[in-house]
């Protein structure tokens, strides 16, 4: 998956720090003024986790 801002935020906050995708939404909105749909964040997080399982 591409190493874009949304992916990096999901990996850092959700996977490494154990936070919810709603907190990633708030982070992107406050810091970068990016309004990303929660469903999009959830799907991208699932895709990241599935790719990690495939590699492991």
C-alpha positions as CSV (number, residue, x, y, z in Angstrom):
1,X,0.0,0.0,0.0
2,X,1.2,3.6,-0.7
3,X,2.9,5.4,2.1
4,X,0.6,8.5,2.0
5,X,-0.5,10.6,4.9
6,X,-3.6,8.6,5.7
7,X,-1.8,5.3,5.7
8,X,1.0,6.7,7.9
9,X,-1.5,8.1,10.4
10,X,-3.4,4.8,10.5
11,X,-0.2,2.8,11.0
12,X,1.1,5.1,13.7
13,X,-2.0,5.8,15.7
14,X,-4.0,2.6,15.2
15,X,-1.5,-0.1,14.9
16,X,1.4,1.2,17.0
17,X,-0.5,3.2,19.6
18,X,-3.6,1.2,19.7
19,X,-6.1,4.0,19.1
20,X,-9.4,3.9,17.3
21,X,-9.9,5.0,13.6
22,X,-12.1,7.7,14.9
23,X,-9.1,9.3,16.7
24,X,-7.2,9.1,13.4
25,X,-10.1,11.0,11.8
26,X,-9.9,13.7,14.5
27,X,-6.1,13.9,14.1
28,X,-6.3,14.4,10.4
29,X,-9.1,16.9,10.7
30,X,-7.3,19.0,13.4
31,X,-3.7,18.8,12.1
32,X,-4.1,18.8,8.3
33,X,-7.7,19.9,7.9
34,X,-8.5,16.7,6.0
35,X,-12.1,15.5,6.3
36,X,-11.8,11.8,5.6
37,X,-14.9,9.6,5.8
38,X,-14.8,7.2,8.8
39,X,-15.8,4.3,6.5
40,X,-12.8,5.0,4.3
41,X,-10.5,5.0,7.3
42,X,-12.0,1.7,8.5
43,X,-11.6,0.0,5.1
44,X,-8.0,1.2,4.7
45,X,-7.2,0.0,8.2
46,X,-8.6,-3.4,7.4
47,X,-6.6,-3.5,4.2
48,X,-3.4,-2.6,6.1
49,X,-4.0,-5.3,8.7
50,X,-4.8,-7.9,6.0
51,X,-1.5,-7.1,4.2
52,X,0.4,-7.5,7.4
53,X,-1.2,-10.9,8.0
54,X,-0.3,-12.0,4.5
55,X,3.4,-11.0,5.0
56,X,3.7,-12.7,8.4
